[in-house]
Amino acid sequence: MVSVLFKTNIKCSGCVNKATPFLNETIGEDNWEVDVNTPDKVLTISNEAVSAEQVKQAVEKAGFTAVEIH
């Protein structure tokens, strides 16, 4: 499976908790994770059925930003 990566401003576990309902609804549980220990706070998506735009919208609904890493 191909993973898609996004640079985010989701900085801590509290931020992850805030974003979780939005990401689970759009991407599906267990299909994403945020590494808050990296400088770019990388969100990894492992659901090929979800577009980059859908991911960005879900993150923005939670109050954060996401930029796809190419």
VMD Tcl script that builds the backbone (N, CA, C; Angstrom):
set m [mol new atoms 210]
animate dup $m
set s [atomselect $m all]
$s set {name element resname resid chain x y z} {
  {N N MET 1 A 0.844 -1.182 0.000}
  {CA C MET 1 A 0.000 0.000 0.000}
  {C C MET 1 A 0.888 1.244 0.000}
  {N N VAL 2 A 0.508 2.228 -0.744}
  {CA C VAL 2 A 1.248 3.479 -0.837}
  {C C VAL 2 A 0.752 4.431 0.243}
  {N N SER 3 A 1.693 5.072 0.933}
  {CA C SER 3 A 1.334 6.073 1.934}
  {C C SER 3 A 1.509 7.458 1.344}
  {N N VAL 4 A 0.641 8.373 1.737}
  {CA C VAL 4 A 0.735 9.767 1.330}
  {C C VAL 4 A 1.083 10.563 2.581}
  {N N LEU 5 A 2.056 11.467 2.451}
  {CA C LEU 5 A 2.545 12.225 3.591}
  {C C LEU 5 A 2.164 13.694 3.486}
  {N N PHE 6 A 1.852 14.287 4.639}
  {CA C PHE 6 A 1.497 15.694 4.713}
  {C C PHE 6 A 2.269 16.345 5.850}
  {N N LYS 7 A 2.782 17.536 5.594}
  {CA C LYS 7 A 3.362 18.359 6.640}
  {C C LYS 7 A 2.202 19.091 7.306}
  {N N THR 8 A 2.137 19.043 8.647}
  {CA C THR 8 A 1.017 19.658 9.364}
  {C C THR 8 A 1.513 20.579 10.473}
  {N N ASN 9 A 0.574 21.234 11.115}
  {CA C ASN 9 A 0.871 21.997 12.327}
  {C C ASN 9 A 0.162 21.356 13.525}
  {N N ILE 10 A -0.041 20.050 13.460}
  {CA C ILE 10 A -0.589 19.271 14.576}
  {C C ILE 10 A 0.592 18.962 15.489}
  {N N LYS 11 A 0.720 19.699 16.612}
  {CA C LYS 11 A 1.964 19.731 17.373}
  {C C LYS 11 A 2.063 18.780 18.559}
  {N N CYS 12 A 0.942 18.333 19.105}
  {CA C CYS 12 A 1.021 17.550 20.337}
  {C C CYS 12 A -0.098 16.514 20.376}
  {N N SER 13 A -0.080 15.698 21.412}
  {CA C SER 13 A -1.114 14.660 21.524}
  {C C SER 13 A -2.500 15.273 21.704}
  {N N GLY 14 A -2.591 16.441 22.344}
  {CA C GLY 14 A -3.875 17.125 22.467}
  {C C GLY 14 A -4.413 17.542 21.111}
  {N N CYS 15 A -3.505 18.009 20.251}
  {CA C CYS 15 A -3.896 18.382 18.884}
  {C C CYS 15 A -4.352 17.153 18.104}
  {N N VAL 16 A -3.645 16.047 18.283}
  {CA C VAL 16 A -4.031 14.803 17.610}
  {C C VAL 16 A -5.430 14.397 18.066}
  {N N ASN 17 A -5.686 14.494 19.370}
  {CA C ASN 17 A -7.012 14.151 19.895}
  {C C ASN 17 A -8.096 15.040 19.301}
  {N N LYS 18 A -7.795 16.327 19.119}
  {CA C LYS 18 A -8.764 17.259 18.523}
  {C C LYS 18 A -9.055 16.890 17.067}
  {N N ALA 19 A -8.019 16.459 16.330}
  {CA C ALA 19 A -8.159 16.135 14.908}
  {C C ALA 19 A -8.731 14.740 14.663}
  {N N THR 20 A -8.634 13.858 15.645}
  {CA C THR 20 A -9.022 12.451 15.461}
  {C C THR 20 A -10.428 12.252 14.902}
  {N N PRO 21 A -11.470 12.882 15.445}
  {CA C PRO 21 A -12.811 12.615 14.884}
  {C C PRO 21 A -12.928 12.993 13.409}
  {N N PHE 22 A -12.295 14.081 13.022}
  {CA C PHE 22 A -12.357 14.538 11.625}
  {C C PHE 22 A -11.595 13.584 10.704}
  {N N LEU 23 A -10.414 13.162 11.152}
  {CA C LEU 23 A -9.605 12.256 10.337}
  {C C LEU 23 A -10.228 10.868 10.274}
  {N N ASN 24 A -10.758 10.382 11.379}
  {CA C ASN 24 A -11.408 9.066 11.362}
  {C C ASN 24 A -12.615 9.060 10.433}
  {N N GLU 25 A -13.381 10.144 10.437}
  {CA C GLU 25 A -14.571 10.221 9.587}
  {C C GLU 25 A -14.200 10.212 8.107}
  {N N THR 26 A -13.151 10.936 7.746}
  {CA C THR 26 A -12.763 11.074 6.343}
  {C C THR 26 A -11.874 9.935 5.863}
  {N N ILE 27 A -10.907 9.558 6.678}
  {CA C ILE 27 A -9.867 8.618 6.250}
  {C C ILE 27 A -10.120 7.205 6.763}
  {N N GLY 28 A -10.748 7.103 7.906}
  {CA C GLY 28 A -11.012 5.805 8.522}
  {C C GLY 28 A -10.030 5.538 9.654}
  {N N GLU 29 A -10.543 4.914 10.704}
  {CA C GLU 29 A -9.693 4.567 11.835}
  {C C GLU 29 A -8.550 3.672 11.383}
  {N N ASP 30 A -7.404 3.830 12.001}
  {CA C ASP 30 A -6.210 3.020 11.731}
  {C C ASP 30 A -5.643 3.218 10.325}
  {N N ASN 31 A -6.085 4.247 9.605}
  {CA C ASN 31 A -5.557 4.535 8.269}
  {C C ASN 31 A -4.700 5.786 8.251}
  {N N TRP 32 A -4.386 6.327 9.423}
  {CA C TRP 32 A -3.591 7.549 9.493}
  {C C TRP 32 A -2.845 7.611 10.820}
  {N N GLU 33 A -1.766 8.389 10.830}
  {CA C GLU 33 A -1.064 8.678 12.069}
  {C C GLU 33 A -0.263 9.957 11.901}
  {N N VAL 34 A -0.068 10.665 13.008}
  {CA C VAL 34 A 0.716 11.890 13.010}
  {C C VAL 34 A 1.941 11.650 13.874}
  {N N ASP 35 A 3.117 11.938 13.319}
  {CA C ASP 35 A 4.362 11.849 14.087}
  {C C ASP 35 A 4.677 13.238 14.618}
  {N N VAL 36 A 4.285 13.496 15.862}
  {CA C VAL 36 A 4.505 14.818 16.456}
  {C C VAL 36 A 5.946 15.009 16.906}
  {N N ASN 37 A 6.775 13.985 16.774}
  {CA C ASN 37 A 8.176 14.075 17.182}
  {C C ASN 37 A 9.105 14.542 16.065}
  {N N THR 38 A 8.573 14.739 14.865}
  {CA C THR 38 A 9.382 15.241 13.754}
  {C C THR 38 A 9.125 16.735 13.595}
  {N N PRO 39 A 10.106 17.468 13.066}
  {CA C PRO 39 A 9.907 18.919 12.891}
  {C C PRO 39 A 8.719 19.267 11.990}
  {N N ASP 40 A 8.436 18.429 10.995}
  {CA C ASP 40 A 7.343 18.708 10.059}
  {C C ASP 40 A 5.994 18.167 10.525}
  {N N LYS 41 A 5.955 17.508 11.686}
  {CA C LYS 41 A 4.697 16.956 12.232}
  {C C LYS 41 A 3.949 16.191 11.143}
  {N N VAL 42 A 4.578 15.139 10.636}
  {CA C VAL 42 A 4.114 14.434 9.444}
  {C C VAL 42 A 2.875 13.572 9.719}
  {N N LEU 43 A 1.851 13.811 8.909}
  {CA C LEU 43 A 0.633 13.006 8.893}
  {C C LEU 43 A 0.783 11.994 7.769}
  {N N THR 44 A 0.704 10.717 8.112}
  {CA C THR 44 A 0.825 9.649 7.125}
  {C C THR 44 A -0.548 9.026 6.905}
  {N N ILE 45 A -0.967 8.981 5.640}
  {CA C ILE 45 A -2.255 8.422 5.258}
  {C C ILE 45 A -2.014 7.109 4.514}
  {N N SER 46 A -2.699 6.053 4.930}
  {CA C SER 46 A -2.542 4.761 4.256}
  {C C SER 46 A -3.873 4.255 3.699}
  {N N ASN 47 A -4.677 5.187 3.206}
  {CA C ASN 47 A -5.955 4.844 2.585}
  {C C ASN 47 A -5.959 5.445 1.181}
  {N N GLU 48 A -5.746 4.607 0.186}
  {CA C GLU 48 A -5.639 5.078 -1.198}
  {C C GLU 48 A -6.955 5.609 -1.757}
  {N N ALA 49 A -8.065 5.318 -1.102}
  {CA C ALA 49 A -9.368 5.751 -1.603}
  {C C ALA 49 A -9.671 7.208 -1.260}
  {N N VAL 50 A -8.810 7.835 -0.464}
  {CA C VAL 50 A -9.022 9.210 -0.024}
  {C C VAL 50 A -8.077 10.129 -0.783}
  {N N SER 51 A -8.612 11.213 -1.313}
  {CA C SER 51 A -7.777 12.151 -2.078}
  {C C SER 51 A -7.033 13.097 -1.143}
  {N N ALA 52 A -5.990 13.702 -1.659}
  {CA C ALA 52 A -5.221 14.685 -0.901}
  {C C ALA 52 A -6.111 15.852 -0.489}
  {N N GLU 53 A -7.007 16.243 -1.354}
  {CA C GLU 53 A -7.918 17.356 -1.042}
  {C C GLU 53 A -8.854 16.999 0.114}
  {N N GLN 54 A -9.335 15.765 0.148}
  {CA C GLN 54 A -10.196 15.331 1.250}
  {C C GLN 54 A -9.436 15.360 2.576}
  {N N VAL 55 A -8.176 14.947 2.552}
  {CA C VAL 55 A -7.347 14.970 3.759}
  {C C VAL 55 A -7.158 16.410 4.226}
  {N N LYS 56 A -6.816 17.299 3.307}
  {CA C LYS 56 A -6.620 18.712 3.651}
  {C C LYS 56 A -7.878 19.299 4.270}
  {N N GLN 57 A -9.030 18.998 3.698}
  {CA C GLN 57 A -10.296 19.525 4.213}
  {C C GLN 57 A -10.580 19.003 5.618}
  {N N ALA 58 A -10.312 17.719 5.864}
  {CA C ALA 58 A -10.542 17.142 7.192}
  {C C ALA 58 A -9.639 17.798 8.228}
  {N N VAL 59 A -8.383 18.003 7.867}
  {CA C VAL 59 A -7.426 18.635 8.782}
  {C C VAL 59 A -7.849 20.080 9.055}
  {N N GLU 60 A -8.281 20.783 8.015}
  {CA C GLU 60 A -8.715 22.173 8.178}
  {C C GLU 60 A -9.973 22.279 9.032}
  {N N LYS 61 A -10.888 21.330 8.912}
  {CA C LYS 61 A -12.088 21.326 9.746}
  {C C LYS 61 A -11.720 21.207 11.222}
  {N N ALA 62 A -10.611 20.515 11.495}
  {CA C ALA 62 A -10.144 20.343 12.874}
  {C C ALA 62 A -9.382 21.570 13.365}
  {N N GLY 63 A -9.117 22.524 12.451}
  {CA C GLY 63 A -8.441 23.755 12.847}
  {C C GLY 63 A -6.948 23.763 12.587}
  {N N PHE 64 A -6.472 22.853 11.739}
  {CA C PHE 64 A -5.049 22.751 11.441}
  {C C PHE 64 A -4.807 22.875 9.940}
  {N N THR 65 A -3.547 22.829 9.540}
  {CA C THR 65 A -3.201 22.887 8.125}
  {C C THR 65 A -2.441 21.627 7.728}
  {N N ALA 66 A -2.536 21.279 6.444}
  {CA C ALA 66 A -1.809 20.132 5.906}
  {C C ALA 66 A -1.367 20.448 4.489}
  {N N VAL 67 A -0.092 20.173 4.218}
  {CA C VAL 67 A 0.474 20.385 2.881}
  {C C VAL 67 A 1.098 19.066 2.452}
  {N N GLU 68 A 0.674 18.564 1.300}
  {CA C GLU 68 A 1.199 17.291 0.827}
  {C C GLU 68 A 2.689 17.383 0.559}
  {N N ILE 69 A 3.420 16.350 1.000}
  {CA C ILE 69 A 4.859 16.264 0.765}
  {C C ILE 69 A 5.065 15.389 -0.464}
  {N N HIS 70 A 5.763 15.918 -1.453}
  {CA C HIS 70 A 5.994 15.144 -2.691}
  {C C HIS 70 A 7.352 14.512 -2.682}
}
mol reanalyze $m
mol bondsrecalc $m
mol representation Tube
mol addrep $m
